[in-house]
C-alpha cells in the first residue's frame, strides 16, 4: 500500500475514534430514554453533551459518567418536562446528529443581531429603565435572558435596529447605547461595578451569563434573602489515595441543573473523570470526581471553599423564585418597556426573565416577587394581568417534573461527602450502568 493510502486510512481511523458514538435506547428503561455516548476524551466533551440535551429542555433524571484513561463513556436517562420518554423521531435524530458533532456550532442562532452585556446592582424597576432606554434608542429586542443573584443582575440582550432590521454597527450609536445603559445600571450607588459592553460575537447565552456573574464575583456576596429553605448543599473532599477531589451537590431538582454545575467546573478548569447523577422526587444528588486539567486535585482550603461558593452560586442563579408569568402577544416597539413599567408601578421585581420572538410574536417569561423578594400578592398579580391583558399575560405552574413522585428504583445517593471505598468499585459501578458489564458486585 502506498504511503498516501496508509495516511488516508490512518486519518479515517483518527476520525472514527474522535467522533462520538451515540446510541438512543427506549427499550431498556421503562421510565426514561437512555442516551449513551462514547468517544475519545477531550476537555469539555461532557459539557457539550449535556448542553445538547438541556438546550432541548430535556430533564436528565440520572447520568453515569466515566472517562478515565483516554476514553469517555456516559449514559443519560432523559425525559421531556412532563416526565415522558422521547418518541419524536425528529428530536431523537437531532440529538444523534448533535452529539456526533465534535464541536457545537451556534453561529446561526443570533446572526444579524447585536449583543448587549449588562451587569450591575439589582433593584426594583431596573429592567423597566433598561428596556425604556433601548426603545428610545430605536433598538428592537429580539432575544434576551436576565438572571439575578445575591443582589446582582446579569443580562444578555440581542437587539437590531428598529428601522433597518440590521445589526447595530455604527460606532457612535454603540457609544450612545453603552453610555445610556451604564448610567441606568449605576443608579445612585453602583458607580464602580456597573458594566456594559456591545458585541457582534456569537456566544451561548447561558454559558456567557454564568461567566458574567462569575466575573462579577456574585458568589462572594451575601444573599439578599437569608431564609431560603432549599439552599444547595455542596461538599468538597480530597480522596488522597486516588488523587481525586470529590464534589457532592444536593439541591432541589430543576431543568438545566446538570448543565449549570458541569459548566462551572469546566470553566474553572476542572476535569470530571467520574460522576453519578440521581434524582428522587424533587431532589437531585450529584457526585463528581474531579482534577485540575494538569491532573492534580484541589490543593488548599481556600480553593475548596471557592469551589463550594461557585457551585452554590451556579445552582442558585437559575433557581426560579417568584410567580412565573408568561406573555404571548404580537410584538411591537416598546412592548417590553411598557410591560416591565407595569411591573414596577405595582411593586413587582423581576428575578429572572427569558425574552424571545417568533414570527413577530413576543414569547416572554418573567419570574416576579414583591419588592423585598417575598411571594407577590395574588391581587397585585391579577391587577397587572388586567392592565396588560388577561389573555396575553398568564400565570403558569412549573412543569410537571417538579411535582413528580420519587421513582421506584433502588438507588439512594447520600450527599454527606462519603467517598467510595475504592476506585475499582466506582469504575465497575459506572461500567455496569453504562451497559458494558453484566454485574459490578
N, C-alpha and C positions, 0 to 999 in steps of 0.2 A: 504494500500500500504506500502511495506517495505521501511525502511529508504534509502537504496541504490537506490531503484527505484525512490523515491522522489528526491534524489540528481541528478540522471540521467536526470530527467525531468527539474530540475532547471538549470542544465548545458546546456541543449538544449535550454532553454529559453534565457539564457545569450548569447549563440552563435548566436541565431536568432536576438537578439537585437543589438549585436555588429557588425554583418555582414551587410555591406551596402546593401540597396535595390536599384537596378538600373533599370530604365525604359528608353528605347530609342525610341523616337517617331518621325516619319517622316510625320505624318498627320496633326498636329496642325498648324505648321508654314509653309508658302509657300516658304520661302527663306532659311531656316536653319533646321538642325536636332536638336531636343531637347534631351538633356541628363539630366535626373532627378536622383538625388542621395539623399537618406535619410538614416540616421543611428544614433546610439548613438554618442554623440560628444566626441572627444578626440583631444588633441593638435596635430596639423599637418595634420588632415584629409583633410582639404581644399587643402593644398599644394599637398598631394598625388593625389587627384582627378584632380587637374589642371595639374600635371605632366604627368599623363596618357594621357591626351588629347594633350598636347603640344609635348610630345615625338613622337607623330604620325604626327607632323607638321600640326595639325588642327588649324584653325582660330576660336577663340572664339569671336563671334560678340556681344554677350550680355551675362550677367550672373546675377542671383539674388541669394544671399546667406543669409540665416537666421539660427542662431544657438544659440539663447537664451535658457536658461534652459539647459537640458542635451541632446537635440536632434539637429541634424544637417540636414538641408534641403537646397538643391540648385538646380537650373536649369541652364544649359549651352546651349546657341544657337551656334551651331558649323557648319562650312563648311570646305571643303578642301581649298587649297590655290587658287584654281580657282573660289571660291565662290559657289561651288556646294554642294548640300546636300549629306549625306553619303548613298551610296547604296550598297557598297561592304559588303556582309554578313560576310566575314571573319574579316573585320575591326570592324564591329558592335559587333560581338561575342567577339573579343579581348577586346574591351572597357568594355563590360559587365563583363567578367571574371576578368579583371584587377581591375576594380573599386570595385568588390565584394570581393577582397582580402584585408584583414585587413591591412597588411603591404606589401609594394612592395619589391620584391626580384630581385636584379640585379646581383646576384653573377655570372651568366654565361656569362655576356656581355663581360668582359675583363679578363676572367680566362686565365691563361697561359701567361700573359703579365706583364711587369714591368712598373710601373707608375713613370714618372719624373715630378716633380712640379718645375716651374721656375717663379720667379718674379724679376723685375728689371726696370731700366730706358729704355724706348723705344728709338730706333734710327734706321735710315735707314740702312738696311743690317744686322740687328741683327739676324733675323731668318736664313739668309743665313749662318752666322757663327755657329749658334746652330746646324743646320742640317749637316753642314760640319764636325763638331766635332763628331756627332753621327755616321755619315758614316765612319769616320776614326777609331772609336772605335768598328766597326762592329755591330752597333745597327740598326736593321731594324724597321723603324717607321710604325706601323700598323694603329694607330689612333691618332689624336691629335686635340686639339682646342686651338686657340690663340685669346685672347682679348687684346685690348689696350684702355686706357682711361686716360685722363689728363697727358699724357707723361709717363705713366707706362704701363708695359706689364705683363700679366699673361698667363701661358701656362701649359696645362696638356697633356703630351705626353706619349703614350703607346708604348713600344718597346719590341722586343725579340731579342735574339742572332741570327745574320745572319747565322752562321754556323750550329748551332744545332736546331734552331727554337724554343728554350725553353726560359722561362723567365730567366732574368739575376739575379742570386742569389749569385755568387761569391763575397765575401766582398771586395776583392782587386779591382776587376773590378768596383764594385759600387763606391768605393772611387775614382777611376780614373775618372769615368763619372762625379761625383759630382764636383771634383776639376777642371776639364777642363771646364765644363759648368759655374761654378762660375766665373772663370777668364773671360769668354766671356761676362757674364752679367755685371761684374764690369766695364769693359771698362776702360775709363780714369777718370770717375767721379762718379761712383756708388759703391764705396768700402763698404759702410756701409749697404745699403738697399738691395743689390742683394742677393737672396736666392735660393738655390736649395735643393731638397730632393728626395730620391728614396724610393719607397714603392711597396709592393706587394698587398696592401689593395685594395679592390673593393669599388668604390665610384661612385656617379652620377656626371658625368663630370661637368655639368653646375652649379650644387649646389656648387661643390668644387671651381670652378673658381670664383664665387661670394665671397666665403669665403676667398680665397686667396687675392683678391683685397680689400676686407673689412679689412683684417689684415694688408695689405699694406697701408691702410688709403688713398686710391686714392680719396675718396670723399672730403678730405680736401685740395687737391692740386688744383692749378689754372689750368684751361683748356689751352691747347696749342693754340687752335683757339678760339678767343673771339667773332667771328662774326656768330656763329650758330643761324640761324633764327628759328629753330624748337626745341629749348631747352625746356625740360618739365617744366611745371608749377606745383609746389607742394605746397599745403597749409595744415596746421595742426591747428585745433582749439579744445578747450575743450568744450564739452556740459556738463556744470557743473550740471545741474538739473538731468541729467540721468547718469552721471558718465562715459561718453564715451569721447574718443578723436576721432575727425572726420578728416579723411585724404582724401583729394581730389587730384587727379593727372589728368592733361590734357596734352596730348602729341600726337605725330604722331603715328598712329596705325602700328603695325608690328606683326609678329609671335612671340609667346612666351612672349609677353609683360606682360600678367597677371601672368605667372609663375614667372618672374623676380621680380615683385612687391610683390607677396604673399610670395615668398621665403624670401625676405629681411625682411619683417615684422615678419615672423615666426622665422627666425634665430636670430632676435633681441629680441625674447621672448615676442612678442605681439600676442594676440589672436584676430582674426577677428570674431565679433559677427554678423554683418550685412554688406552687401556690394551690390552695384549695379554697373554693368559694362555695358557700352554702346559704340557703335561705330557709326560714321556717316561719310561716305566718307573715307578719310584717317586719321580721327581724332579719338582718344579714350578718353573716360571720365570714370574715376574710382573713386568710393566713398566708403570708408571703415569706419566702426565704430569699434574701437579697444580699448582694455585694455591690461595692463600687464597680465602675467599669474597669478599674485596674485589678479587680479580683480580691480586694480587701474588704473586711466587714466594717461596720461603724466603729470608730476608734476612740470616741470621747463621750463623756456625759453631756457636754454642750451639744454635740451633734445629735445624740439620741433624743434630747429634748426638742431640738429643732425639727427633727423628722416627725415627732409626735404632734407638735404645733401645726406643721404644714399639712399633715394628713387630716387633722381635725378641721382645719380651715377648708380643705378641699371638699370634705363631705358636707360642711355646713353651707358653703356658698350657694349651692343649688337646692338646698332644703326648702321646701315650699311652705313658707309661713304666710298665713293670712287666707282670705277668701279668694278663690280663683274666679276671675271674671273673663268671659270670652266675648270679644267684639267681632261681629261679622257684618260688614256694611260696605256699600260702594265707596271706593277710595276717592278722596278729594284733597285739594290743597288745604292744609291747616287742620285736617281731621285730628291728628294726634295732639296738636296744641289745644284744641277745643276739649277733647276727652279728658286729657290729663289736668286741664284747668278745672274742669268739673270735679275731678277727684280732690284737687287741692282745696277748692272752695267748700267742700264738705268734710275737710279734715282727714282725708284718706291718704296714707303714704304707700307708694308703690315699692314693694320689697323685691320684686322680680318682674321682668317683662320680656315677652317674645313677640316681635313685630314682624309681620310678613305680608306680602301682597301677591295675589294670583289673579291674573286676568282682570285687573282694575278693581278687585275686591280686597278690602282690608281684612286680614285674619289675624287678630291680635289677642294675646293672653296677658292678663295682669293679675298679680297677686297683691292684695291690698290689706293693710291693717289700719288701726286708728293711728293717731299722731305719735303715740308712745309705744307702739308695737303690739298692742293688745288686739284681740279679735274685734273686728269692726261691728258696730251696732247694725243688726239686720234692717232696722228702719232707715238708717242712712244709706245702706246699700240699695234699698228699694227706691229711695228718693233719687239717687244717682241714676238708676236704671230708667226712671221715668223721664229724667232730664235728657238722657242720651237716646232713649228709645227702648221700650221693653222688649221689642222684637229683635233689636240689634245687640244689646248687652245682656248676657245671660250668666247666671251663677251656675258653675259646674262643679260636680263632685270629682274627687280624684278617681283615676282609673281603678278598675276592679282589683288590680294586682295588689293594691294597698290593703284590701279587705279580705283577701283570700285566707282560707283556713290553712293551718300547717299541713304540709304534705306528709302522708303517712309512710314515711321511709325511716330507715333505722340509723340515720346519721344525726349526731348532735355535736356540733363543733364548739368546744369551750373556748372562751376568749379571756383566759386569765393569764395568757402568756406561756402556757405549758408547752414545752418543746418536746417533740417526738424523741423516743429513746434512741433511735439510730437513723442515719440517713438511708440505710438499706430499707428500713420499714417504710419510710416516706416514698422512696422511689418505687418499691413494689406496689404500694397502695395506688400511686398515680398510674403506674403501668396497667394495673388491673382496671382502674376507672377509664383509662384510655382504650381498653379493649385489647391490649397486647399480650396479656397473660390471663390464665383462667382463674388463678387464685393468688392472693397475697398473704395468706395466713401461714 
